[in-house]
C-alpha cells in the first residue's frame, strides 16, 4: 500500500549510504538500489536539470537529502452547472466519498469549470447541440478546500467557458480559500511541500493556457520551472475525447477538428526538459501509464466528478482514479498507488471497491506500452517495469 516515507525507510537509506561509502558506490547508485529499480533500460539516467550529488558520509544531514514527499492528483472535476444543475445542500460534503483517498503532502486536481457568477459570456449559440458551458458559484471553492485539495489546474477546454473575467474570477475564488492554481500562459506555480519546492505547470491546446502543441516553447517553460524548484509536475489536458478513446498511440490526436496534441511526444519531451511527473486528463476516460527515463506518465486519469449530470457516467466514462506517488527531491521514484474511483448517481466521486479503474489502467498499460508500461499489483501499488 502507498504511504509517505517512514523513519525506518529513511534509516535504511542512511545505512545503505554508509555501506556505499565503504564500497565506493555513489549516492545515485544507493538511491537506485534502495528503491528496487525504476530507471530506464539503459541504466541510471541523470535528469537534465539535476546535477549528480557528490559521495556523502552517513549522517543525519544525508538522510534529510533523501527526504521524500507524497503527491496526489485527479482527472476532471465538475461540481455542477449553475444555475439549474447544482448538487443538493449547496454542494456541502461533495468529496466526502473520496477525502481519505486524496490525502497527500500535495493534493492536485483538474478543475474543469470556472468558479464564477455569470459574466454574460455566451459560449454556446442558441442552435448548438453539442456545446457545453459549465460554471459553479465562487463559493464552491470551499468544497475543494474541505476535500483537501491544495492546487487546481485550469488548463483545459472549460477553464475559459465564461471568458477572461470568469477565468480570473476562478483564480480569486481559489485564492480566497488559500488554494493555488496553474495553467495560465507562462504561469509557473511553485508550492513549498514539506521543505521541497514543487513547480506545477498546466498545458492544453487552447490559447488561454500554455500550448501542448508548441513543444519547443513547452520545453523552455518546463526547463525554467526546473530552475525554480526541486520537482516539476506537468498537468496537461490532451487527447481526443470519448468512450472509445482509451488507447494511446504515437501521433497527433484530433477531436471535432481540433488538434489535441501528440500525447507521447509531448510527455516524453517535457520529461527531457526536466519534468518529474506528467498528469494527463482530457479524454474523459482512463488511459495507460508508462515510465520514461524513470519518470511516470499518466496519460489520462478520466472523469473524477460530474455533479448535476454534467459528465456522462456511461461505461468507462463513469470511472476515475486518484494517482498517488512518492518522490524524493531529485525526482527519484519511491512509491505509488492507483486508487479506483467512480461517479455515483449524483455525479459525486466515491471509492470503487471493485477496482474497475485499476483493472482498466493495468490492462491498457500492458497493451499500449509492453516494454515501458507501469506495473500494478492487486492493491493498486505502482511499480516501474521490471
C-alpha positions as CSV (number, residue, x, y, z in Angstrom):
1,X,0.0,0.0,0.0
2,X,1.1,3.6,-0.6
3,X,2.5,5.5,2.3
4,X,4.8,8.5,2.7
5,X,8.4,7.9,3.7
6,X,8.8,6.5,7.2
7,X,11.7,6.9,9.7
8,X,12.5,3.2,9.1
9,X,12.8,3.8,5.4
10,X,15.0,6.9,5.8
11,X,17.2,4.9,8.3
12,X,17.6,2.2,5.7
13,X,18.8,4.8,3.2
14,X,21.3,6.1,5.7
15,X,22.6,2.6,6.3
16,X,22.9,1.9,2.6
17,X,24.8,5.1,2.1
18,X,27.2,4.1,4.9
19,X,27.8,0.8,3.2
20,X,28.2,2.5,-0.2
21,X,30.9,4.8,1.2
22,X,33.0,1.8,2.1
23,X,32.4,0.1,-1.3
24,X,32.9,3.3,-3.3
25,X,29.3,3.4,-4.6
26,X,27.9,6.8,-5.4
27,X,24.7,8.2,-3.7
28,X,22.8,7.9,-7.0
29,X,23.6,4.2,-7.0
30,X,22.3,3.8,-3.5
31,X,19.0,5.5,-4.4
32,X,18.6,3.1,-7.3
33,X,19.4,0.1,-5.2
34,X,17.2,1.0,-2.2
35,X,14.1,1.7,-4.4
36,X,14.5,-1.5,-6.4
37,X,14.9,-0.1,-9.9
38,X,12.9,2.5,-11.9
39,X,15.4,3.9,-14.2
40,X,15.4,3.4,-18.0
41,X,16.7,0.2,-19.6
42,X,20.0,1.9,-20.5
43,X,20.9,2.2,-16.8
44,X,20.9,5.1,-14.3
45,X,19.5,8.2,-16.1
46,X,20.7,11.6,-14.9
47,X,17.9,14.2,-15.0
48,X,18.9,17.1,-17.3
49,X,18.3,19.7,-14.6
50,X,19.5,17.8,-11.6
51,X,23.3,17.5,-11.1
52,X,24.7,14.2,-9.7
53,X,25.4,14.6,-5.9
54,X,28.9,14.0,-4.6
55,X,29.6,11.0,-2.4
56,X,28.4,11.6,1.1
57,X,29.1,10.2,4.5
58,X,26.4,8.5,6.5
59,X,25.0,11.4,8.6
60,X,21.6,12.7,9.6
61,X,22.1,15.5,7.1
62,X,22.4,12.9,4.3
63,X,19.1,11.4,5.5
64,X,17.4,14.7,5.1
65,X,18.7,14.9,1.5
66,X,16.8,11.7,0.8
67,X,13.5,13.1,2.1
68,X,10.5,12.2,0.0
69,X,7.1,13.8,-0.4
70,X,3.7,12.4,-1.5
71,X,1.6,13.9,-4.3
72,X,-1.9,13.0,-5.3
73,X,-3.8,14.0,-8.5
74,X,-7.2,13.5,-10.1
75,X,-8.8,13.9,-13.5
76,X,-11.7,16.1,-14.5
77,X,-13.7,17.8,-11.7
78,X,-17.1,19.4,-12.4
79,X,-19.1,20.0,-9.3
80,X,-22.3,21.2,-11.1
81,X,-23.6,23.7,-13.6
82,X,-25.2,26.9,-12.3
83,X,-27.9,27.9,-12.1
84,X,-30.0,24.8,-12.7
85,X,-27.8,21.7,-12.3
86,X,-26.1,22.1,-8.9
87,X,-25.9,19.4,-6.2
88,X,-28.2,19.4,-3.2
89,X,-27.3,21.1,0.1
90,X,-25.2,23.6,-1.8
91,X,-22.6,21.0,-2.6
92,X,-21.5,20.6,1.1
93,X,-19.6,17.3,1.5
94,X,-19.3,16.8,-2.2
95,X,-16.0,15.0,-1.9
96,X,-16.6,13.1,1.3
97,X,-16.7,9.8,-0.5
98,X,-13.0,10.1,-1.5
99,X,-11.5,12.5,1.0
100,X,-9.4,9.8,2.6
101,X,-8.1,8.7,-0.8
102,X,-6.9,12.2,-1.7
103,X,-4.7,12.6,1.4
104,X,-1.1,13.5,0.5
105,X,1.5,16.2,1.1
106,X,0.3,18.0,-2.1
107,X,-3.2,17.3,-3.4
108,X,-3.9,18.4,-7.0
109,X,-7.0,18.3,-9.2
110,X,-8.1,19.3,-12.7
111,X,-10.8,21.9,-12.3
112,X,-12.9,21.5,-15.4
113,X,-15.1,24.6,-14.9
114,X,-14.9,28.2,-13.8
115,X,-16.0,29.2,-10.3
116,X,-17.7,32.5,-11.2
117,X,-21.0,34.3,-11.3
118,X,-22.4,34.8,-14.8
119,X,-20.2,37.1,-16.8
120,X,-22.5,37.4,-19.7
121,X,-20.3,35.4,-22.0
122,X,-22.3,33.1,-24.3
123,X,-20.0,30.3,-25.4
124,X,-22.8,28.1,-26.9
125,X,-25.1,29.5,-29.6
126,X,-28.9,29.1,-29.4
127,X,-28.8,26.4,-32.1
128,X,-25.9,24.4,-30.8
129,X,-26.5,20.8,-29.8
130,X,-23.0,19.6,-28.8
131,X,-21.7,22.6,-26.9
132,X,-21.2,22.5,-23.1
133,X,-20.7,25.6,-20.9
134,X,-20.0,25.0,-17.2
135,X,-19.7,27.1,-14.1
136,X,-20.2,26.8,-10.4
137,X,-20.6,29.5,-7.8
138,X,-17.4,31.0,-6.5
139,X,-18.2,29.7,-3.0
140,X,-17.7,26.2,-4.3
141,X,-14.0,26.7,-3.9
142,X,-14.6,25.9,-0.2
143,X,-15.7,22.4,-1.2
144,X,-12.3,21.8,-2.8
145,X,-10.6,23.2,0.3
146,X,-12.7,20.9,2.6
147,X,-11.7,17.9,0.4
148,X,-8.0,18.6,0.9
149,X,-7.2,20.0,-2.5
150,X,-4.3,22.5,-2.5
151,X,-3.6,23.2,-6.1
152,X,-6.0,23.2,-9.1
153,X,-5.3,23.1,-12.8
154,X,-7.2,25.5,-15.1
155,X,-5.5,24.4,-18.3
156,X,-8.4,22.7,-20.1
157,X,-11.2,23.3,-22.6
158,X,-13.7,24.6,-20.0
159,X,-11.5,26.8,-17.9
160,X,-12.4,29.8,-20.1
161,X,-16.1,29.0,-20.5
162,X,-17.1,32.4,-19.1
163,X,-14.3,34.3,-20.8
164,X,-11.3,36.1,-19.3
165,X,-13.4,37.6,-16.5
166,X,-14.6,34.1,-15.5
167,X,-11.1,32.7,-15.6
168,X,-9.8,35.5,-13.3
169,X,-12.8,35.2,-11.0
170,X,-11.9,31.5,-10.6
171,X,-8.4,32.4,-9.6
172,X,-9.7,34.8,-7.0
173,X,-12.2,32.3,-5.7
174,X,-9.5,29.7,-5.2
175,X,-7.1,32.2,-3.6
176,X,-9.8,33.2,-1.1
177,X,-9.6,29.8,0.4
178,X,-5.8,29.5,0.2
179,X,-5.8,27.3,-2.9
180,X,-3.1,27.7,-5.6
181,X,-3.8,27.4,-9.3
182,X,-1.9,26.9,-12.5
183,X,-2.4,26.8,-16.3
184,X,-2.4,30.5,-17.4
185,X,0.1,31.4,-20.1
186,X,3.7,31.4,-18.8
187,X,2.4,30.6,-15.3
188,X,4.7,28.5,-13.1
189,X,3.2,27.8,-9.7
190,X,5.6,26.8,-7.0
191,X,4.4,25.1,-3.9
192,X,6.5,24.5,-0.8
193,X,5.8,21.0,0.2
194,X,7.5,19.8,3.4
195,X,10.5,22.0,2.5
196,X,10.7,20.7,-1.0
197,X,9.8,23.1,-3.8
198,X,7.3,21.7,-6.4
199,X,6.7,23.6,-9.6
200,X,3.4,22.8,-11.4
201,X,2.8,23.9,-15.0
202,X,-0.5,23.5,-16.9
203,X,-0.8,22.8,-20.6
204,X,-3.7,22.5,-23.1
205,X,-4.4,23.1,-26.8
206,X,-6.2,26.4,-26.1
207,X,-4.9,30.0,-26.3
208,X,-5.7,30.8,-22.6
209,X,-3.2,28.2,-21.5
210,X,0.4,27.1,-22.2
211,X,0.3,25.2,-25.5
212,X,0.9,21.5,-25.7
213,X,1.1,21.8,-29.5
214,X,4.2,24.1,-29.4
215,X,6.6,21.5,-27.8
216,X,9.6,23.7,-28.2
217,X,8.1,26.5,-26.2
218,X,6.8,24.0,-23.7
219,X,10.2,22.6,-23.1
220,X,11.6,26.1,-22.4
221,X,8.9,26.7,-19.8
222,X,9.4,23.4,-18.1
223,X,13.2,24.0,-18.1
224,X,12.5,27.4,-16.5
225,X,10.3,25.7,-13.9
226,X,13.0,23.2,-13.1
227,X,15.3,26.1,-12.4
228,X,12.9,27.4,-9.8
229,X,12.1,24.2,-7.9
230,X,13.2,20.7,-6.9
231,X,10.4,18.9,-8.6
232,X,8.3,19.7,-11.7
233,X,4.8,18.4,-12.3
234,X,3.2,18.9,-15.7
235,X,-0.7,19.0,-15.7
236,X,-1.8,18.5,-19.3
237,X,-5.3,18.3,-21.0
238,X,-4.5,16.3,-24.1
239,X,-6.0,13.7,-26.5
240,X,-9.3,13.0,-28.2
241,X,-12.5,12.6,-26.2
242,X,-15.0,9.8,-25.8
243,X,-15.6,6.3,-24.5
244,X,-13.7,4.8,-27.5
245,X,-10.6,6.9,-26.9
246,X,-8.9,4.8,-24.3
247,X,-5.8,3.8,-26.3
248,X,-2.6,5.8,-26.5
249,X,-0.8,5.6,-29.9
250,X,2.1,7.7,-31.4
251,X,0.9,10.7,-33.4
252,X,-1.4,13.7,-33.2
253,X,-4.9,13.2,-31.9
254,X,-7.8,15.2,-33.4
255,X,-11.2,15.9,-31.9
256,X,-14.0,17.9,-33.6
257,X,-11.4,19.4,-35.9
258,X,-9.2,20.5,-33.0
259,X,-5.6,19.4,-32.6
260,X,-5.4,17.8,-29.2
261,X,-1.7,17.2,-29.3
262,X,0.6,14.2,-29.7
263,X,0.5,12.8,-26.1
264,X,3.5,10.5,-26.3
265,X,5.8,13.1,-28.0
266,X,4.6,15.9,-25.6
267,X,5.0,13.8,-22.4
268,X,8.5,12.5,-23.4
269,X,9.6,16.0,-24.4
270,X,8.6,17.5,-21.1
271,X,10.5,14.9,-19.2
272,X,13.5,15.5,-21.4
273,X,13.2,19.2,-20.4
274,X,13.1,18.5,-16.7
275,X,9.6,17.3,-15.7
276,X,9.4,14.6,-12.9
277,X,5.7,13.7,-13.3
278,X,3.1,14.0,-16.1
279,X,-0.5,14.1,-15.0
280,X,-2.8,13.8,-18.1
281,X,-6.6,14.3,-18.5
282,X,-9.0,15.3,-21.2
283,X,-10.3,12.2,-23.0
284,X,-12.9,11.7,-20.2
285,X,-11.7,8.0,-19.9
286,X,-8.8,6.4,-18.2
287,X,-5.6,5.7,-20.2
288,X,-2.4,3.8,-19.8
289,X,0.6,4.8,-17.6
290,X,4.2,4.4,-18.5
291,X,7.7,5.1,-17.2
292,X,10.0,7.2,-19.3
293,X,13.5,7.7,-18.0
294,X,12.4,6.8,-14.5
295,X,9.5,9.3,-14.6
296,X,5.8,8.3,-14.5
297,X,3.4,9.5,-17.2
298,X,-0.3,9.1,-16.5
299,X,-1.9,9.7,-19.9
300,X,-5.4,10.3,-18.6
301,X,-7.0,10.0,-15.1
302,X,-10.5,10.0,-16.5
303,X,-13.7,11.6,-15.0
304,X,-13.4,12.3,-11.3
305,X,-16.5,14.3,-10.6
306,X,-19.5,15.3,-12.8
307,X,-22.1,16.8,-10.4
308,X,-25.6,17.6,-11.7
309,X,-25.2,15.2,-14.6
310,X,-22.6,17.3,-16.3
311,X,-20.3,14.4,-17.2
312,X,-21.6,11.1,-18.6
313,X,-21.4,8.0,-16.3
314,X,-21.9,5.5,-19.2
315,X,-19.4,2.7,-19.3
316,X,-15.7,3.8,-19.0
317,X,-16.8,7.4,-18.7
318,X,-18.0,6.8,-15.2
319,X,-14.6,5.7,-14.0
320,X,-11.9,7.8,-12.4
321,X,-8.9,7.5,-10.2
322,X,-6.7,9.1,-7.6
323,X,-3.0,8.9,-8.6
324,X,-0.7,8.9,-5.6
325,X,3.1,9.0,-5.9
326,X,6.1,9.5,-3.6
327,X,9.2,11.1,-5.0
328,X,12.5,12.3,-3.5
329,X,13.6,15.9,-4.0
330,X,15.6,14.9,-7.2
331,X,12.6,13.2,-8.7
332,X,13.7,9.6,-7.8
333,X,10.7,7.2,-7.7
334,X,10.0,5.8,-4.3
335,X,6.4,4.5,-4.4
336,X,3.0,4.9,-6.0
337,X,-0.6,3.8,-5.9
338,X,-3.7,4.0,-8.1
339,X,-7.0,4.3,-6.2
340,X,-10.1,3.3,-8.2
341,X,-13.0,5.8,-8.0
342,X,-16.4,6.1,-9.8
343,X,-19.1,8.7,-10.1
344,X,-22.3,7.8,-8.2
345,X,-25.8,8.6,-9.4
346,X,-25.3,12.3,-8.3
347,X,-22.0,12.6,-10.2
348,X,-20.0,12.7,-6.9
349,X,-16.8,10.7,-6.7
350,X,-16.7,7.6,-4.4
351,X,-14.1,4.9,-3.8
352,X,-14.8,1.9,-6.1
353,X,-14.2,-1.3,-4.0
354,X,-14.4,-3.4,-7.2
355,X,-11.2,-1.8,-8.6
356,X,-12.6,-1.4,-12.1
357,X,-10.3,1.6,-12.8
358,X,-7.2,-0.3,-11.6
359,X,-8.1,-3.2,-13.9
360,X,-8.6,-0.9,-16.8
361,X,-5.4,1.1,-16.4
362,X,-3.3,-2.1,-15.7
363,X,-4.6,-3.7,-18.9
364,X,-4.2,-0.6,-21.1
365,X,-0.6,-0.1,-19.8
366,X,0.3,-3.7,-20.9
367,X,-1.3,-3.2,-24.3
368,X,0.0,0.2,-25.2
369,X,3.4,0.1,-23.5
370,X,4.5,-3.6,-23.3
371,X,8.1,-2.6,-22.5
372,X,7.7,0.7,-20.6
373,X,4.2,0.4,-19.1
374,X,3.7,0.8,-15.3
375,X,3.0,-2.4,-13.5
376,X,0.3,-2.8,-10.8
377,X,-0.4,-5.3,-8.0
378,X,-3.8,-6.2,-6.8
379,X,-3.8,-3.4,-4.3
380,X,-3.0,-0.7,-6.8
381,X,0.6,-0.4,-6.0
382,X,2.5,1.1,-9.0
383,X,5.9,-0.2,-9.9
384,X,8.3,0.6,-12.8
385,X,8.6,-2.2,-15.4
386,X,10.9,-5.0,-14.4
